[in-house]
Amino acid sequence: MENIISTLQQQLGSEKVLTGAAVKARFHHIWHTDQPLTAKAVLLPDSTEDMAQIMQICHKYEQPVVVHGGLTGLVGGTETQSHDIVISTEQLSNIEEVDEKSRTMTVQAGVILQQIQEAAKEKDLLFPLNFGAKGTAQIGGIISTNAGGLRVFRYGMTRNLVLGLEAVLPDGTVISSMKKIIKDNSGYDLKQLFIGSEGTLGIITKAVLKLTEAPQSRNSAFIGINDYDNVIRLLKYMDKGLAGTLSGYELIWNSTYRTMTSPSTSSKPPLSYDYKYYVLLESLGSDYEKDRQQLEQLLEHTLTEGIIQDAVLANSAADLQWFWTIREDVHVLVSQCTYDHHFDISIPIPLIETVVDSIIAELAGIEEIECIFPFGHIADGNVHFIIGRPTKEEAIIKKINDIVYAPLKKIGGSVSAEHGVGLHKKSFLSLCRTPAEIQLMKTLKQTLDPKHILNRGRII
Ligand SMILES: Cc1cc2nc3c(=O)[nH]c(=O)nc-3n(C[C@H](O)[C@H](O)[C@H](O)COP(=O)(O)OP(=O)(O)OC[C@H]3O[C@@H](n4cnc5c(N)ncnc54)[C@H](O)[C@@H]3O)c2cc1C
């Protein structure tokens, strides 16, 4: 019988089909570069045509495939087994066009977020999506996980930033709608099937991204607050006072802030360790001096009113870099854990303090836990926890999961605010989606991928 590897080599050229040691030299996640990749082969398509051909062949052979983008995902979506073939999008790395008049950028799936941000900036435009993994995450992976990040509050999730999309279905059919238009109610919005479905329904090969005019000023402040009600009061006050320019509002709990700015890191603390909460906010506006003055006045007012206890503004580009490195470099937290256990939950904003406090109190009852680091995109109701444990023991993992996820169903929360479900959160899906919703997801999967070859077992 014809061998799938030789068929792929014949069709694509052997330089695009890695096997043996070349596979083992790779890994499934940027945080696990010491673990050699397990897979039958790694394919390196450099065009949509290649991708379509690959999927036609894999469909014919009923060959399971796993898509690899930048390998920064946090739910195990890129983990593989020995019988899988990996399709890496790294060669799909072209920015095809920046259209200043339509304010769009057309990109292949393997372009890295930071390159997109820089290409937009060159034309005095902004691609607002921003998060810690921007130097590695690829736009295909970002779209397939509908990533959120640090500016969702103002600009929305990735979903809100995609105008056109091209994807290859599990049988190799190319679905292309690379339009630059904002409005298109001509039937189903099919691109939404691929945005946030974690590569289970199709492989994204290209996208048209929505850009906005670049802000001319960026201001940030670190703020110390002792009372959660005042965290919400400050959010509302700043949102109103800054009249549309508030773009980021991150909350860091005291224990997390201490670790993020401990002497072992490269970041010194901008504020003392005296406060229960630290807010890092960002405003993007049009006039640096005016915007800064306005932010300063608003902060002074909240200080006088006793809403906040302390604040420090970034005075330079270096300060901005300093402040945001503290928030973005979560590897500092991961490095404190023997095994790091990540959570990314959604909680209605008014309930965050109570829910987080009760989770922390319950976790304190598990003797083995090494550390608990809560922080999050609080204006979106999104709390992250990184929890350190000394073991991979299933019983402890279960205990931690049960504690963190237990309150979510009752309060209408979500087990995944932005990272997705992947393999790691599958068994908790029913805590935030109804049986009818899950059944519809299964029906969609069955319809588009009846042989279950694409990112098998993810989400459902
Ligand atoms: C330090 C750090 C900070 C982060 N911060 C945030 C944050 O603030 N907000 C947030 O939302 N996320 C955050 N993330 C996680 C985020 O989901 C990923 O960084 C990103 O969205 C995935 O992009 P990637 O290219 O790395 O995809 P990968 O990790 O390679 O893949 C992720 C999933 O998408 C699939 N996939 C990849 N490419 C494609 C494609 N072209 N077509 C179809 N499926 C594909 C994969 O099979 C996998 O299931 C963070 C991660 C890190 C490491």
The ligand as an SDF file (V2000), in Angstrom:
LIG
                    3D

 53 58  0  0  0  0  0  0  0  0999 V2000
    3.1600   34.6080   27.9600 C   0  0  0  0  0  0  0  0  0  0  0  0
    1.8130   34.3240   27.3630 C   0  0  0  0  0  0  0  0  0  0  0  0
    0.7980   35.2670   27.5020 C   0  0  0  0  0  0  0  0  0  0  0  0
   -0.4500   35.0310   26.9470 C   0  0  0  0  0  0  0  0  0  0  0  0
   -1.4020   35.9860   27.1220 N   0  0  0  0  0  0  0  0  0  0  0  0
   -2.5970   35.8030   26.5590 C   0  0  0  0  0  0  0  0  0  0  0  0
   -3.6050   36.8130   26.7120 C   0  0  0  0  0  0  0  0  0  0  0  0
   -3.4190   37.8150   27.3940 O   0  0  0  0  0  0  0  0  0  0  0  0
   -4.7760   36.5890   26.0930 N   0  0  0  0  0  0  0  0  0  0  0  0
   -5.0250   35.4650   25.3560 C   0  0  0  0  0  0  0  0  0  0  0  0
   -6.1150   35.3300   24.8120 O   0  0  0  0  0  0  0  0  0  0  0  0
   -4.1090   34.4960   25.2340 N   0  0  0  0  0  0  0  0  0  0  0  0
   -2.9070   34.6460   25.8030 C   0  0  0  0  0  0  0  0  0  0  0  0
   -1.9730   33.6540   25.6650 N   0  0  0  0  0  0  0  0  0  0  0  0
   -2.3340   32.4150   24.9450 C   0  0  0  0  0  0  0  0  0  0  0  0
   -2.7840   32.6140   23.4990 C   0  0  0  0  0  0  0  0  0  0  0  0
   -3.9490   31.8340   23.2500 O   0  0  0  0  0  0  0  0  0  0  0  0
   -1.8390   32.2050   22.4830 C   0  0  0  0  0  0  0  0  0  0  0  0
   -0.6750   32.9370   22.7630 O   0  0  0  0  0  0  0  0  0  0  0  0
   -2.2290   32.4730   21.0060 C   0  0  0  0  0  0  0  0  0  0  0  0
   -3.5560   32.8740   20.8250 O   0  0  0  0  0  0  0  0  0  0  0  0
   -2.0590   31.2230   20.2110 C   0  0  0  0  0  0  0  0  0  0  0  0
   -1.2720   31.5150   19.0870 O   0  0  0  0  0  0  0  0  0  0  0  0
   -0.1450   30.5080   18.6130 P   0  0  0  0  0  0  0  0  0  0  0  0
    0.2550   30.9300   17.2390 O   0  0  0  0  0  0  0  0  0  0  0  0
    0.9310   30.3760   19.5970 O   0  0  0  0  0  0  0  0  0  0  0  0
   -0.9690   29.1560   18.4830 O   0  0  0  0  0  0  0  0  0  0  0  0
   -0.5800   27.6840   18.9460 P   0  0  0  0  0  0  0  0  0  0  0  0
   -0.2560   27.6380   20.3700 O   0  0  0  0  0  0  0  0  0  0  0  0
    0.4300   27.1530   18.0110 O   0  0  0  0  0  0  0  0  0  0  0  0
   -1.9720   26.9480   18.6960 O   0  0  0  0  0  0  0  0  0  0  0  0
   -3.0830   27.2080   19.4870 C   0  0  0  0  0  0  0  0  0  0  0  0
   -4.2690   26.4090   18.9410 C   0  0  0  0  0  0  0  0  0  0  0  0
   -4.6410   26.9030   17.6590 O   0  0  0  0  0  0  0  0  0  0  0  0
   -4.4820   25.8750   16.6590 C   0  0  0  0  0  0  0  0  0  0  0  0
   -3.9360   26.5480   15.4840 N   0  0  0  0  0  0  0  0  0  0  0  0
   -2.7410   27.1700   15.3710 C   0  0  0  0  0  0  0  0  0  0  0  0
   -2.6330   27.7470   14.1540 N   0  0  0  0  0  0  0  0  0  0  0  0
   -3.7900   27.4630   13.4920 C   0  0  0  0  0  0  0  0  0  0  0  0
   -4.2840   27.7800   12.1910 C   0  0  0  0  0  0  0  0  0  0  0  0
   -3.5720   28.4850   11.3110 N   0  0  0  0  0  0  0  0  0  0  0  0
   -5.5070   27.3290   11.8590 N   0  0  0  0  0  0  0  0  0  0  0  0
   -6.2550   26.5830   12.7140 C   0  0  0  0  0  0  0  0  0  0  0  0
   -5.8250   26.2600   13.9550 N   0  0  0  0  0  0  0  0  0  0  0  0
   -4.6110   26.7010   14.3380 C   0  0  0  0  0  0  0  0  0  0  0  0
   -3.5630   24.8490   17.2770 C   0  0  0  0  0  0  0  0  0  0  0  0
   -3.7760   23.5680   16.7370 O   0  0  0  0  0  0  0  0  0  0  0  0
   -3.9430   24.9270   18.7440 C   0  0  0  0  0  0  0  0  0  0  0  0
   -5.0940   24.1760   18.9830 O   0  0  0  0  0  0  0  0  0  0  0  0
   -0.7060   33.8350   26.2350 C   0  0  0  0  0  0  0  0  0  0  0  0
    0.3100   32.8860   26.0950 C   0  0  0  0  0  0  0  0  0  0  0  0
    1.5600   33.1130   26.6560 C   0  0  0  0  0  0  0  0  0  0  0  0
    2.6280   32.0940   26.4920 C   0  0  0  0  0  0  0  0  0  0  0  0
  1  2  1  0
  2  3  1  0
  2 52  2  0
  3  4  2  0
  4  5  1  0
  4 50  1  0
  5  6  2  0
  6  7  1  0
  6 13  1  0
  7  8  2  0
  7  9  1  0
  9 10  1  0
 10 11  2  0
 10 12  1  0
 12 13  2  0
 13 14  1  0
 14 15  1  0
 14 50  1  0
 15 16  1  0
 16 17  1  0
 16 18  1  0
 18 19  1  0
 18 20  1  0
 20 21  1  0
 20 22  1  0
 22 23  1  0
 23 24  1  0
 24 25  2  0
 24 26  1  0
 24 27  1  0
 27 28  1  0
 28 29  2  0
 28 30  1  0
 28 31  1  0
 31 32  1  0
 32 33  1  0
 33 34  1  0
 33 48  1  0
 34 35  1  0
 35 36  1  0
 35 46  1  0
 36 37  1  0
 36 45  1  0
 37 38  2  0
 38 39  1  0
 39 40  1  0
 39 45  2  0
 40 41  1  0
 40 42  2  0
 42 43  1  0
 43 44  2  0
 44 45  1  0
 46 47  1  0
 46 48  1  0
 48 49  1  0
 50 51  2  0
 51 52  1  0
 52 53  1  0
M  END
$$$$
